[in-house]
Amino acid sequence: MVADKPMMVYVMSDDPSDKETRTLESVAFKKDQVAVGANFFRPIKMTAGDAAQDRIINDAGKAIPRIVLLKRDYTVAAVLGGSALSGGSLLKAMQQVVAKEFETNFDTMVKDYMSLLADLDRLESKRTAIEDQKRRLAEKANKSKEAKVARDEAEYKAEMAAWEAKESKLKELKLKGAPETPANEQA
């Protein structure tokens, strides 16, 4: 059996208020590169009790919490737990797995996606400004300003559609050994 993506298995404590689990979730998982790079993986979350029942994860380390990265063929690529589990070490392990499984470059995709997210922030600011202008226009009619707001809104919608197209293209991750199809050919 071969999965469609490598897997990132997060084995957390049976107690969700566990200090190490909270630290991991608030530090390592909040790292932007880790969050964006997770697009390359199928995320799986399980408790320590569930991990003890799983034949692959049970043999992959004992630390709680831990992250187990599995290749598409369900073999263990990396186990990060205890002091080895940090945002930087997780990012490095993710890069190594992606390099083995994908033709798409991890660092390039992450950098481009982070830039795309900055564009989204700019677009959201523009949307908020348009909504404010609409609210003010509702209070007093002004034909020339209504036309300007309508143009701004049309421009925003066009930019948002272009952003969504860029995001969709960026999320097309090409696996190594995948057959060439029009959907995953590189332009």
C-alpha positions as CSV (number, residue, x, y, z in Angstrom):
1,M,0.0,0.0,0.0
2,V,1.1,3.5,-0.8
3,A,-0.6,6.6,0.5
4,D,-1.2,9.7,-1.5
5,K,0.9,11.8,0.8
6,P,3.4,11.2,3.6
7,M,1.9,11.4,7.1
8,M,2.7,13.5,10.1
9,V,1.4,11.7,13.2
10,Y,1.1,13.8,16.3
11,V,1.1,11.6,19.4
12,M,-0.2,13.7,22.3
13,S,-0.7,12.9,25.9
14,D,-4.0,11.4,27.0
15,D,-4.3,14.5,29.2
16,P,-4.7,17.5,26.9
17,S,-3.6,19.9,29.7
18,D,-0.2,18.2,29.8
19,K,2.5,20.9,29.9
20,E,4.7,19.4,27.2
21,T,1.7,19.0,24.9
22,R,0.6,22.6,25.4
23,T,4.2,23.8,24.8
24,L,4.5,21.9,21.6
25,E,1.2,23.2,20.3
26,S,1.9,26.8,21.3
27,V,5.5,26.9,20.0
28,A,6.5,24.3,17.4
29,F,3.1,24.2,15.6
30,K,2.8,28.0,15.6
31,K,6.0,28.3,13.5
32,D,4.8,29.6,10.1
33,Q,7.1,27.4,8.0
34,V,5.8,24.3,9.9
35,A,2.2,25.3,9.4
36,V,2.7,25.9,5.6
37,G,4.9,22.9,5.2
38,A,2.2,20.7,6.7
39,N,0.5,21.0,3.2
40,F,2.9,18.2,2.1
41,F,1.6,15.8,4.7
42,R,-1.6,14.2,5.8
43,P,-2.0,15.2,9.5
44,I,-3.0,12.5,12.0
45,K,-3.5,13.2,15.7
46,M,-3.8,10.4,18.2
47,T,-3.5,10.0,22.0
48,A,-0.8,8.0,23.6
49,G,-3.3,5.2,24.3
50,D,-4.2,5.0,20.6
51,A,-0.6,5.0,19.6
52,A,0.1,2.1,21.9
53,Q,-2.5,0.1,19.9
54,D,-1.0,1.1,16.4
55,R,1.6,-1.4,15.2
56,I,3.7,1.3,13.3
57,I,3.4,4.2,15.8
58,N,3.9,2.0,18.9
59,D,7.4,1.0,17.7
60,A,8.3,4.6,16.7
61,G,9.5,6.1,20.0
62,K,8.0,6.3,23.4
63,A,8.2,10.0,24.3
64,I,4.9,11.8,24.8
65,P,4.3,14.1,23.0
66,R,6.1,13.1,19.8
67,I,5.8,13.5,16.1
68,V,6.3,10.6,13.8
69,L,6.8,11.3,10.1
70,L,5.8,8.4,7.9
71,K,6.7,8.1,4.2
72,R,4.0,7.2,1.7
73,D,4.9,3.5,2.0
74,Y,4.1,3.7,5.8
75,T,7.7,3.3,6.9
76,V,9.0,5.6,9.6
77,A,11.1,8.5,8.3
78,A,11.7,10.4,11.5
79,V,10.6,10.4,15.1
80,L,10.9,13.5,17.2
81,G,10.2,13.5,20.9
82,G,11.4,14.9,24.1
83,S,14.2,17.5,23.8
84,A,14.6,16.7,20.0
85,L,11.1,18.0,19.4
86,S,11.2,21.7,18.5
87,G,10.0,23.9,15.7
88,G,13.4,23.9,14.0
89,S,13.9,20.1,14.3
90,L,10.4,19.4,13.0
91,L,11.0,21.7,10.0
92,K,14.3,20.0,9.2
93,A,12.7,16.5,9.4
94,M,9.8,17.7,7.2
95,Q,12.2,19.0,4.6
96,Q,14.1,15.7,4.5
97,V,10.9,13.7,4.0
98,V,9.6,16.0,1.3
99,A,12.9,15.8,-0.5
100,K,12.6,12.0,-0.7
101,E,8.9,12.0,-1.6
102,F,8.2,15.1,-3.8
103,E,9.7,16.8,-6.8
104,T,8.2,20.0,-5.5
105,N,10.8,21.9,-3.5
106,F,9.8,22.4,0.1
107,D,11.7,25.7,0.8
108,T,10.4,27.3,-2.5
109,M,6.8,26.3,-1.9
110,V,6.9,27.5,1.7
111,K,8.5,30.8,0.8
112,D,6.0,31.4,-2.1
113,Y,3.1,30.4,0.1
114,M,4.2,32.8,2.9
115,S,4.4,35.6,0.3
116,L,0.9,34.6,-0.9
117,L,-0.4,34.9,2.7
118,A,1.1,38.4,2.9
119,D,-0.9,39.2,-0.2
120,L,-4.0,37.8,1.4
121,D,-3.5,40.1,4.4
122,R,-3.4,43.1,2.0
123,L,-6.5,41.9,0.3
124,E,-8.4,41.5,3.6
125,S,-7.4,45.1,4.5
126,K,-8.8,46.2,1.2
127,R,-12.1,44.3,1.8
128,T,-12.4,45.9,5.2
129,A,-11.9,49.3,3.7
130,I,-14.6,48.6,1.1
131,E,-17.0,47.5,3.7
132,D,-16.4,50.7,5.7
133,Q,-17.0,52.8,2.6
134,K,-20.2,50.9,1.9
135,R,-21.4,51.5,5.5
136,R,-20.7,55.2,5.3
137,L,-22.4,55.4,1.9
138,A,-25.5,53.8,3.3
139,E,-25.8,56.7,5.8
140,K,-25.8,59.3,3.0
141,A,-26.2,58.8,-0.7
142,N,-23.4,60.0,-3.0
143,K,-23.5,58.7,-6.6
144,S,-19.8,59.4,-7.5
145,K,-18.6,57.7,-4.3
146,E,-20.9,54.7,-5.0
147,A,-19.4,54.2,-8.4
148,K,-15.9,54.4,-6.9
149,V,-16.8,51.8,-4.2
150,A,-18.3,49.6,-6.9
151,R,-15.1,49.8,-8.9
152,D,-13.0,49.1,-5.8
153,E,-15.2,46.1,-5.0
154,A,-14.9,44.7,-8.5
155,E,-11.1,45.2,-8.4
156,Y,-11.0,43.4,-5.0
157,K,-13.0,40.4,-6.4
158,A,-10.7,40.1,-9.4
159,E,-7.6,40.2,-7.2
160,M,-9.2,37.7,-4.8
161,A,-9.9,35.3,-7.7
162,A,-6.3,35.7,-8.9
163,W,-5.1,35.0,-5.4
164,E,-7.2,31.8,-5.2
165,A,-5.9,30.6,-8.5
166,K,-2.3,31.2,-7.3
167,E,-3.0,29.3,-4.1
168,S,-4.5,26.4,-6.0
169,K,-1.5,26.2,-8.3
170,L,0.9,26.4,-5.4
171,K,-0.8,23.6,-3.6
172,E,-0.3,21.3,-6.6
173,L,2.5,19.2,-5.1
174,K,4.2,16.9,-7.5
175,L,5.2,13.5,-6.1
176,K,8.3,11.7,-7.3
177,G,7.5,9.0,-9.8
178,A,4.0,10.4,-10.3
179,P,2.8,10.0,-13.9
180,E,2.6,13.2,-15.9
181,T,-0.9,14.5,-16.3
182,P,-2.2,17.9,-17.4
183,A,-3.2,18.6,-13.8
184,N,0.4,18.2,-12.4
185,E,2.6,19.3,-15.3
186,Q,4.7,22.3,-14.4
187,A,4.2,25.4,-16.5
